Amino acid sequence: MSEKENTSEELEDTTGLVSTESRSWSVEPEFIKETSNLLEEVCVGKSSNQICGTYPRNDKFGMYDDTSTLSPGNKSKKDEEQRSKKHDEQTLQFFETITIYDSLQSKSDISQSSPLSITEMAAEYQPFIGFLSHETLETTSSQLSEENQKGLGLESDNFTVNLKAKGLQEFPKDILKSKSVKYLYLDGNQIKNFKGADSGDLLGLEILSLQENGLSSLPPEIQLFHNLRILNVSHNQISHIPKEILQLGNIRQLFLNNNCIENFPSGLKSLGNLEILSLAKNKLRHIPDTLSGLKNLKVLNLEYNQLTIFPKVLCFLPKLISLILTGNLISSLPKEIRELKNLEKLLLDHNKLTFLAVEIFQLLKMKELQLTGNKLEVISHKIENFKELRILILDKNLLKEVPEKISHCVMLEYLSLSCNKLMELPKNIYKLKNLRKLRVNTNNIVRIPEDISHLNNIISLEFSGNIITDIPIEVKNCKKITKVELSYNKIMYFPVGLCALDSLYYLNFNGNYISEIPVDISFSKQLLNLELNKNKLLIFSEHLCSLTNLEYLDLGKNQIRKIPPSISNMVSLQVLILCCNKFEVFPIEVCTLENLQVLDLSINQIQNVPSDICNLKRIQKLNISSNQFMYFPIELCRLQSLEELNISQINGRKLTRLPEELSNLTQLKRLDISDNAIREIPRNIGELRSLVSLNAYNNQISYLPPSFLCLNDLQQLNLSGNNLTALPIGIHNLFSLKEINFDDNPLLRPPMEICKGKQLYTIVHYLQRADQRDEKILEKIFIIVANNITITNFKYLCQKLNLAISETDMSTKSPVSLSERVLQALHKWKTESINLSLTTAALRDQLTRALTMIGAYEIMDKITALKLFTCAIKF
């Protein structure tokens, strides 16, 4: 078994007590399975702030190790009936595990590390399995994708109908007649009422989702859904909750997030079965006393409203387990909060709290407390009462110390104290034997206590942005550590104690004063990620070359001049950052790294690129900006796998041209050639069919070649600060273009004021009108020429325009008048020129130059008068 697999197993063993709480998820044959499947989607998804147990390991390099699959299986009818009886209790049990984890990756952290791999995040969050954001709750409670239906075999299920984003404007009443529908998903339509629906047909519905329908109010017919258990009308424009909703006596879960609701209706007592109520992101300023009538309410979400006080009525919800009040304006807590005896989770992030009422510490069942972004200066020693507390987040406050009695919170697994004013940790913090993640970024911590070695279960330490000078050797006893963040401190010597940690795979020392790498690092062969950006390294240590499993290495902003040949031993390396060093020659040694995908050599003094670079068969991203190239390195054009190239030169020698061989980079998606002195874009630029983004600002480009209009995938284009005077009318063919910038160009067609709005439609509309106008002007010029030119000048004009005319056309005895012959000749010339991609404006200029050359001054006077007249007309 590999070292990586051993690490994964150890991480999975850290799931502990919290993971066992989530084992009741797959319980309900329809709805709970839907939520489970969607949870799997969420876990594989994009947000690193959402945490769940079924987290596939997919690191930043695309490697995938799926350790979780859902298999609904076929259950007997009797089993289904038993589960159905327990549906409500188990559904709620599932939702009780939901929490908001926005502060887990606080943007205020000073860490400059690269994005964490999925493998890393999976390991990092293993202790907190079962906790999901409220947004996941909302999604999983009502939204079932077609893919999930297929995966669960629900496409032919008579109980479930998914009509998401079908363009519906009326309630699908006919479907209810043909099927025994229980679960109906109508998200993303324009349904405003339920007119025409038979009340008998509506009685069978148990789940109804009407998210994103543009509803300004709930239709009064909502009262007909007597058996409805779950209703989701989030993401609409609902301004009030109608009294008709009070008729839904069987409702268990009600979601009204992201609306414009300002008030509650009276008579809430009739919703006595309600267990989950979510009104996040509305405009609530006041909570009525009648809310206390919801005696079975267990989950209440009121985050991001406009509450200025903690509503006392909330303290009299006897079964409340989870209360979310994040993002309000609450400045204090009432003494009555002590009545919430069953409360396990309280989220009060981003409020105005300056202190905590001591009564809060009488909530003995508290498992999670989040208070990020308040103004707390002190935490009471009564925190010792929180014997069940698992998660405590106090980031972005004004704390100068943490009470010693926090050591009595023996179940604590996650402690985050970042962005405070702490100078030291509690002396007995080592007593928190279950602590797995400790975050103390951006404080004034001077030292890490030696007793930290007693934290046997710790897997992640974060002390970035402090003034720590050294790390105690005793840290080597924390055998389960997988991640250490120590960026932006005052560390001068690489802590050798960390080299004894067999599970350590992520290590960040960015922004310190380390000048040497100890030989001990050679023993850390399990390391995957090492960052030493902005230190004092003079050499690329050969000891680093022993890290055969390392995938990410950042040595940017040091003083390294060369690379040892033994770097070829780093066979797993995929990302290498060497920017802002002292390289005068391209380090040919890196060309031996066959698995390298990302290479950054920007801001050095490199003058050329060796042909050996073609050995980087898997390179995808290359940054060689701000160097001293005398010309564009044509060797780069052999990198068939390259997807992103940055050769901008804001601090380097300016390039004057691009080679036509650039078109060989058929996989190129992003190209940055900004801050050079490039005069023209290669005429075959259109062969870069995959190009999505082009930054070419601050150059000397004066026109766009015709093939430029073949870049059909181009989405972002920045040509500001060039010499463009005209844009091609065919720019409308770039239908994928979303972001454009033509600022600081001497544009005449269209004029700069048209381009300032950076709207492609406006530019195209102008060009189309201008082209029509130019066509009319050119036709009038043709008529002026035809009516006034002599036969001799006609002959000379044809010569200047390279227009072949027969002897008959030139004969004075021709049956066709001279004016008609001239018009025919000019139209022929126009057709031939347009085939050569000349614009109408270019034809007009060419014609007037030819007339001037043959001395047709009278005709030119008439054309000049026409131009003056057309210029006086508003366009």
Secondary structure as GFF3:
##gff-version 3
##sequence-region A 1 875
A	DSSP	alpha_helix	3	12	.	.	.	ID=ss1
A	DSSP	three_ten_helix	13	15	.	.	.	ID=ss2
A	DSSP	alpha_helix	16	20	.	.	.	ID=ss3
A	DSSP	alpha_helix	31	44	.	.	.	ID=ss4
A	DSSP	beta_strand	57	58	.	.	.	ID=ss5
A	DSSP	beta_strand	64	65	.	.	.	ID=ss6
A	DSSP	alpha_helix	77	85	.	.	.	ID=ss7
A	DSSP	alpha_helix	87	95	.	.	.	ID=ss8
A	DSSP	three_ten_helix	102	105	.	.	.	ID=ss9
A	DSSP	alpha_helix	118	125	.	.	.	ID=ss10
A	DSSP	three_ten_helix	126	128	.	.	.	ID=ss11
A	DSSP	alpha_helix	134	142	.	.	.	ID=ss12
A	DSSP	alpha_helix	146	152	.	.	.	ID=ss13
A	DSSP	beta_strand	160	162	.	.	.	ID=ss14
A	DSSP	alpha_helix	173	178	.	.	.	ID=ss15
A	DSSP	beta_strand	183	185	.	.	.	ID=ss16
A	DSSP	alpha_helix	199	202	.	.	.	ID=ss17
A	DSSP	beta_strand	207	209	.	.	.	ID=ss18
A	DSSP	three_ten_helix	220	224	.	.	.	ID=ss19
A	DSSP	beta_strand	230	232	.	.	.	ID=ss20
A	DSSP	three_ten_helix	243	247	.	.	.	ID=ss21
A	DSSP	beta_strand	253	255	.	.	.	ID=ss22
A	DSSP	three_ten_helix	268	270	.	.	.	ID=ss23
A	DSSP	beta_strand	276	278	.	.	.	ID=ss24
A	DSSP	three_ten_helix	289	293	.	.	.	ID=ss25
A	DSSP	beta_strand	299	301	.	.	.	ID=ss26
A	DSSP	three_ten_helix	312	316	.	.	.	ID=ss27
A	DSSP	beta_strand	322	324	.	.	.	ID=ss28
A	DSSP	three_ten_helix	335	339	.	.	.	ID=ss29
A	DSSP	beta_strand	345	347	.	.	.	ID=ss30
A	DSSP	three_ten_helix	358	362	.	.	.	ID=ss31
A	DSSP	beta_strand	368	370	.	.	.	ID=ss32
A	DSSP	three_ten_helix	381	385	.	.	.	ID=ss33
A	DSSP	beta_strand	391	393	.	.	.	ID=ss34
A	DSSP	three_ten_helix	404	408	.	.	.	ID=ss35
A	DSSP	beta_strand	414	416	.	.	.	ID=ss36
A	DSSP	three_ten_helix	429	431	.	.	.	ID=ss37
A	DSSP	beta_strand	437	439	.	.	.	ID=ss38
A	DSSP	three_ten_helix	450	454	.	.	.	ID=ss39
A	DSSP	beta_strand	460	462	.	.	.	ID=ss40
A	DSSP	three_ten_helix	473	477	.	.	.	ID=ss41
A	DSSP	beta_strand	483	485	.	.	.	ID=ss42
A	DSSP	three_ten_helix	496	500	.	.	.	ID=ss43
A	DSSP	beta_strand	506	508	.	.	.	ID=ss44
A	DSSP	three_ten_helix	519	523	.	.	.	ID=ss45
A	DSSP	beta_strand	529	531	.	.	.	ID=ss46
A	DSSP	three_ten_helix	542	546	.	.	.	ID=ss47
A	DSSP	beta_strand	552	554	.	.	.	ID=ss48
A	DSSP	three_ten_helix	565	569	.	.	.	ID=ss49
A	DSSP	beta_strand	575	577	.	.	.	ID=ss50
A	DSSP	three_ten_helix	588	592	.	.	.	ID=ss51
A	DSSP	beta_strand	598	600	.	.	.	ID=ss52
A	DSSP	three_ten_helix	611	615	.	.	.	ID=ss53
A	DSSP	beta_strand	621	623	.	.	.	ID=ss54
A	DSSP	three_ten_helix	634	638	.	.	.	ID=ss55
A	DSSP	beta_strand	644	646	.	.	.	ID=ss56
A	DSSP	three_ten_helix	660	664	.	.	.	ID=ss57
A	DSSP	beta_strand	670	672	.	.	.	ID=ss58
A	DSSP	three_ten_helix	685	687	.	.	.	ID=ss59
A	DSSP	beta_strand	693	695	.	.	.	ID=ss60
A	DSSP	three_ten_helix	706	710	.	.	.	ID=ss61
A	DSSP	beta_strand	716	718	.	.	.	ID=ss62
A	DSSP	three_ten_helix	729	733	.	.	.	ID=ss63
A	DSSP	beta_strand	739	741	.	.	.	ID=ss64
A	DSSP	alpha_helix	752	755	.	.	.	ID=ss65
A	DSSP	alpha_helix	760	788	.	.	.	ID=ss66
A	DSSP	alpha_helix	791	800	.	.	.	ID=ss67
A	DSSP	alpha_helix	807	810	.	.	.	ID=ss68
A	DSSP	alpha_helix	818	835	.	.	.	ID=ss69
A	DSSP	alpha_helix	840	853	.	.	.	ID=ss70
A	DSSP	alpha_helix	857	872	.	.	.	ID=ss71
###
